[in-house]
Amino acid sequence: MRKLAIGFAGLLSFVLLAGCNPQQQTNRAPANDTAMEPKDIYTNNCASCHGGNLQGSIGPSLEKIGGKLSKEEIANIIANGTGSMPGQTQISAQQREKLAAWLAEQK
């Protein structure tokens, strides 16, 4: 029984450390990959909550986010989070700038 409890605790720790979205974790590009296109950065890091076409899902729609927020405001939200969205620390500063510029064009 003790071995089972230890095994379960180990598995639980692994799941918690791996994050709640395994697809997002496995598709994530290395932080130093600056060659990625903004749409790919979005797909790998944002689409699971904001929808594949910016339409919203768990998170709000980003279809017209550029009409509401500036590139700088979007970059700040990506870096630091807002409301229930945590900061996306897995996204490098260069990727964040590309993504924020692309999202700011969505009007």
C-alpha positions as CSV (number, residue, x, y, z in Angstrom):
1,M,0.0,0.0,0.0
2,R,2.9,2.4,0.8
3,K,4.5,1.8,-2.6
4,L,1.2,2.5,-4.3
5,A,0.8,5.8,-2.4
6,I,4.4,6.8,-3.2
7,G,3.8,6.0,-6.9
8,F,0.6,8.0,-7.0
9,A,2.3,10.9,-5.3
10,G,5.0,10.8,-7.9
11,L,2.6,10.7,-10.8
12,L,0.5,13.5,-9.3
13,S,3.7,15.6,-9.0
14,F,4.6,14.9,-12.6
15,V,1.2,15.9,-13.8
16,L,1.2,19.2,-11.8
17,L,4.7,20.1,-13.0
18,A,3.9,19.2,-16.6
19,G,1.0,21.7,-16.7
20,C,-2.7,21.3,-17.4
21,N,-2.5,21.3,-21.2
22,P,-0.3,18.5,-22.5
23,Q,-0.8,19.5,-26.2
24,Q,0.3,23.0,-25.5
25,Q,3.4,21.7,-23.6
26,T,4.5,19.4,-26.4
27,N,3.9,21.9,-29.2
28,R,5.8,24.7,-27.5
29,A,8.8,25.9,-29.4
30,P,12.1,26.6,-27.6
31,A,12.2,30.1,-26.1
32,N,15.1,31.1,-28.4
33,D,13.3,30.2,-31.6
34,T,12.9,33.7,-33.1
35,A,12.3,32.3,-36.6
36,M,8.7,31.3,-35.8
37,E,5.9,33.2,-37.5
38,P,3.4,35.0,-35.1
39,K,0.6,32.7,-36.1
40,D,2.7,29.7,-35.1
41,I,3.6,31.3,-31.7
42,Y,-0.1,31.9,-31.2
43,T,-1.1,28.4,-32.2
44,N,1.5,26.8,-29.9
45,N,0.8,29.0,-26.9
46,C,-2.5,30.8,-27.0
47,A,-5.0,28.8,-29.2
48,S,-5.9,26.3,-26.5
49,C,-7.6,29.1,-24.5
50,H,-8.4,31.8,-27.1
51,G,-9.4,29.5,-30.0
52,G,-7.7,28.4,-33.2
53,N,-9.2,31.4,-35.1
54,L,-9.0,34.0,-32.3
55,Q,-12.7,33.3,-31.6
56,G,-12.4,32.7,-27.9
57,S,-13.0,29.6,-25.8
58,I,-11.9,29.4,-22.2
59,G,-10.3,32.9,-22.8
60,P,-11.9,35.8,-24.5
61,S,-12.0,36.4,-28.3
62,L,-9.0,38.2,-29.7
63,E,-10.5,38.7,-33.1
64,K,-10.5,42.5,-32.8
65,I,-8.1,42.9,-29.9
66,G,-6.0,45.5,-31.9
67,G,-8.9,47.8,-31.9
68,K,-9.0,47.8,-28.1
69,L,-5.4,47.5,-27.0
70,S,-2.1,48.8,-28.3
71,K,0.9,46.5,-29.2
72,E,2.6,47.5,-25.9
73,E,-0.6,46.7,-23.8
74,I,-0.9,43.3,-25.5
75,A,2.8,42.6,-24.9
76,N,2.4,43.5,-21.3
77,I,-0.6,41.1,-20.9
78,I,1.3,38.3,-22.6
79,A,4.3,38.8,-20.2
80,N,2.4,39.5,-17.0
81,G,-1.1,38.1,-17.5
82,T,-4.4,39.6,-16.5
83,G,-7.4,38.4,-14.6
84,S,-7.3,34.6,-14.7
85,M,-4.7,34.5,-17.5
86,P,-1.2,33.9,-16.1
87,G,1.9,35.5,-17.6
88,Q,3.2,33.4,-20.5
89,T,6.8,33.1,-19.4
90,Q,7.6,30.4,-21.9
91,I,7.3,32.9,-24.7
92,S,10.6,34.8,-25.3
93,A,10.8,38.6,-25.4
94,Q,11.4,38.4,-29.2
95,Q,8.4,36.1,-29.7
96,R,6.3,38.2,-27.5
97,E,7.0,41.3,-29.6
98,K,6.2,39.4,-32.8
99,L,3.0,38.0,-31.3
100,A,1.9,41.4,-29.8
101,A,2.5,43.2,-33.2
102,W,0.4,40.5,-35.0
103,L,-2.4,40.7,-32.5
104,A,-2.4,44.5,-32.6
105,E,-3.2,44.2,-36.3
106,Q,-6.4,42.2,-35.6
107,K,-9.0,44.9,-35.8
